[in-house]
Amino acid sequence: MTDVKDMSAEQAKAEHQKLSHMIRSHDEAYYSHDAPVVSDAEYDRLRKRLLELETVFPGLVTPESPTQSVGIAPAKGFGKVRHKVPMLSLDNAFSNDELREFEGRIRRFLGLGPTEEVAFFAEPKIDGLSASLHYENGQFTQGATRGDGQVGEDITGNLKGVVDLPLEMKMQGTPVPELFEIRGEVYMSKPDFLALNAAQVANGGKIFANPRNAAAGSLRLLDTAITASRNLRFFAYAWGEVTEVPGATQSEVLAQFEKWGFSVNPLSRVCANMEEAIDAYRKIEELRASLDYDIDGVVFKVNRLDWQDRLGFVSRSPRWAIAHKFPAERASTVIEGIEIQVGRTGALTPVARLHPVTVGGVVVSNATLHNEEEIARKDIRIGDTVLIQRAGDVIPQVVEVNFEKRPEDSQPFKFPTKCPVCGSHAVKEINETTGKEDVVRRCTGGLICRAQAVERLKHFVSRNALDIDGLGAKLIEAFYEDGLVRSPADIFTIEKRDTSPGNLTRIKNREGFGEKAASNLFKAINDRRNIPLDRFIYALGIRHIGQGNARLLARNYLTFENLRSSLSQSGEAAGTAYAELLNIDGIGAAVANAIVEFFNEEKNQQMLDDLLAEITITDFEAPTRDSSIAGKTVVFTGSLELMTRQEMKARAEGLGAKVSGSISAKTDYLVAGAGAGSKLKKATEFGVTILSEQEWLDLIGR
Ligand code: IVH
């Protein structure tokens, strides 16, 4: 065999390719089929040779190289599936009082009288992964993961191996509808999880931290035969796109699911009112340890489907359902240090570095300390023994300090007044509306601050923003460090600028970033040159503008030019534009100020110009284009009797209308309830169409 040192680059590359291929196929045989074809010694020899090649020719190290991973590569190459009905998540309640508040919100929204009871359907919250299953004329045709709720991955083949997933719906009860999308949770039982890990230990395979991870890992395997061997199970609890709903309540529909051959969790039951629901929670919690699968709470759903319909959704979760999670798991450990992280908006967030400890099966080594006040209030110090808790996916928190174990020489923690990254002053701003000092200390460095600049870029490419595949936090940091990407527009010009050796090449070598990875990345970037307005607004990372507010702005301004030109005005026009912004139902002063400030900052103007030279922002599309009120502006006034104001508003927005708080020349409709006063007068002056409640409901087809 030629000594690696004597090889030319081409020879090395060719041998590297051959070896990589051989190792990958041995990996596949060993890990995926439990059927190795070479001896361990031979396998080790191949890997050693590969490593030698990469040591002498570092350019050969790519993320795909077998030296960069053990075992089979994570499943790639699943097709995408767009969910016609988005897959939502659930709001959480942490106490019985929060459950009662949830009921109160429902009653107010629906305008229920004091004697009318709201029945709930209580179901265990299964700790697994949600999946969507399409049935056409009763045949299973396609299955997908939840993904980001809008687009998931096509895992049809893997789902076919799930134990209690019928490939064909049974003809029982209500006839099978033409199209029925069942939704539910894929999970692994505790005994199957333990058996899998035992087998993995014996085979030198990957050990899973908990049944949920094991289910996730098993579901996304490229080899569907292995998925089938993992004994995954499924509970049905919801539905998506359907031609017909087989019942008038959640309980009726789930009873039909069972007749069709799906597993419905046996602990689910109807509760006549909230007090019964609270009791159901207690009973399920008592049973938790004895179940042979993990649950992490109880989900409550309004049982009547007509009410579910009317209640609708708020951004990503339904108004008609809530999850009451079980209390967090706790453990005691020592704080080894307190580190200050600087976020996208300059907020200084203290993080406790902990002596690693296992809490509920997961090793925890960091906990959030929230802010300066929290540290002072709990008197948290480095060296303290503390009680930490972890609830679901939430970042662990420090509950309390054990003062008896405090070291004698301990000192109160001094929160920095300068940014630990750029050295600028870090201040607590005065809230313009309340006049009070903010609890959060912020770095005043803006984009001069490396941390803020990098965090903004990370946010810009993140999943709910531009969602650039393969451009993760680590790569953004590397690109920033090398000066290759300093502002969002730079992301779109890397490819153009990647002509002279020296820029990307340097990073390629350091990050193990090969030709293939680079071309994939450029493709992912180019795929995002057309971006919907709401995503774009969210991506800008303006303070207080989360996904909900971004959508609200998109719906009201429709195009980016509109939004930008309106908010970059000066003088009197600026006043009018500001008033219009505040007029949007749901936008308060703090949010409005942050937006105006953003658009009037010179650096941001430049950033936007650069970016617009590279990408196209698609105009906001009203959710229902054929609705007669899409894009129209409506004002509600007076006391409404046919529906609560909140429901009127939600319905109008759902049909693509903008709801405003005051009358202007831009108002299309005024819906006047009893006792309408000055707005009615003003509407007449502006020639706005005035409708009664009933006329409005007729117009929107209700
Ligand atoms: S209902 C529109 N019911 O919890 C309602 N979700 O935190 C959508 N989950 O993504 C969800 N058990 O993965 C619902 N009985 C249950 C559930 C359940 C577990 C999961 C599901 C969802 C997540 C939301």
Residues whose N, C-alpha, C, O or C-beta is under 5 A from the ligand:
A	BS01	IVH	L88 S89 L90 E123 P124 K125 I126 L129 S130 E185 Y237 A238 V299 P318
